[in-house]
Amino acid sequence: MIMSRETLIPATQHNVLATGTNIKGEIGSEEDFRIDGSIDGNITCRGKIIVGQNGTITGNITCTNIEIFGQVKGYIICKDTLILRSTSRFAGDMKMQIIEIEPGAQIMESTLSMINKASEPE
């Protein structure tokens, strides 16, 4: 008799806010978060946030990494890497350790500051 052995491999977990979905309020997430809908409120995420081309956020964001294809208006504190893709539109202030800006990205009314990782508390 052959005994089968099931192996469970943990999948990467993430949250998705689909196109056409609108949320107003505070959001907290321990895992990665993809936003293709609209959020009016603050977001705290311990993982990576991806704002899709149809995604819009009006509010403050605190995260580890963020990649923006859509529109964000507010204040971003990103502990590591902030990426503005060519389709992105950003208005507000940003604080990050690393920034990557593609040609075509629109940055309006913004202040950028860099985080010195050695001086940031954990």
N, C-alpha and C positions, 0 to 999 in steps of 0.2 A: 504494500500500500504506500502510495506517495503522499506525503503530507505537504501541502502548500503553505508557504509562509508569506504573510502579508507584511509588506514594508511600507510604513507611512513616512512620506517625505513632507515636511512642513512647506506649504506653499507661501509665497510672498503675499501678505494680506495688504489690501488697499481699499479705500472708500472711493465711490464714484458719485458725483452729482451730475445727472444727465442733462443734456440740452433740453430746454423748456421747463426746467425745475427752478423755482425761485425760493430762497430761504432768507428770512429776516431774523437776525439774532446772533448769539454767540455760538461758536463751534469749537470743540476741542477734539483732537484725534491723536491717538498713540501711533497710528500707522500712516502710510502714504495716502495722499488724497488727491484725486483728479477732479477738477471742476470744469464742467462744460456748460453748466447752468449759471445762475446769478445768485450772488450772496451780498446782502446788505447787512454787514456786521463784522465783528472781529473773529479771527481764526487763530487758534494756537495748535500747532502740529509738531509732534516730535520727529516726524519723518519728512518726506519730500512732498511738496505741493506742486502739482502741474495744473496750470490754468490753460485750458484748451482754447483754440481760436474763437469759439463761441462763448467762452467763459468770461464773466465780469465779476469783479469784487470791488465793493466800496466799503472800506474799513481797514483796520490795522491787522497786520499779519506777523506772527512770530513762528519761525520754523527753523529746521536744520538746513534744508535746501529748497530752492524754488526755481521753477522753469516756467516762464510766462510766454504764451503764444497769443493770449487774448488781452483783456483790458483790466487794469488795476488802478484804483485811486485810493491812496491812503499812505500809511507808514509801514514799512517792512523792516523787521529785524530778522536777519538770516544769519544763523551761526556759522554757516560754511559758504556754499556757492549759490549765487543768484545769477540766473541766465535770462536775458531778454532776447527772445527770438525776433526775426525780422518782421513778424506780423503783430508784435506786441505794442501796446500803448500804456504808458505809465505816467501818472501824475502823483506827486507826493515825495516823501523822503525815504531813503533807503540806507540801511546800515548792514554791511556784510563783510566777510573775510575775503572772498574772491568774487569778482564780477566778470561776466562775459556778455558782450553786447554785439549782436549781429547787425550788419548794415541794414537800414530800413526800420529798425526799432525806433519808436517815438518816445522821447522822454521830455515831459513838460513840467515846469514849475517844480523842479526837484533839487534836493540836496543829497549828495552821496557821501557817506562816511565809511571808513574801513575799520573793521574790528581787528585789534591786535590780539590774536589767540592767547598769547602768553599772559595778557593782563585781564582776560575775561574770566569771571568765576564760573565754575561748573554748575 
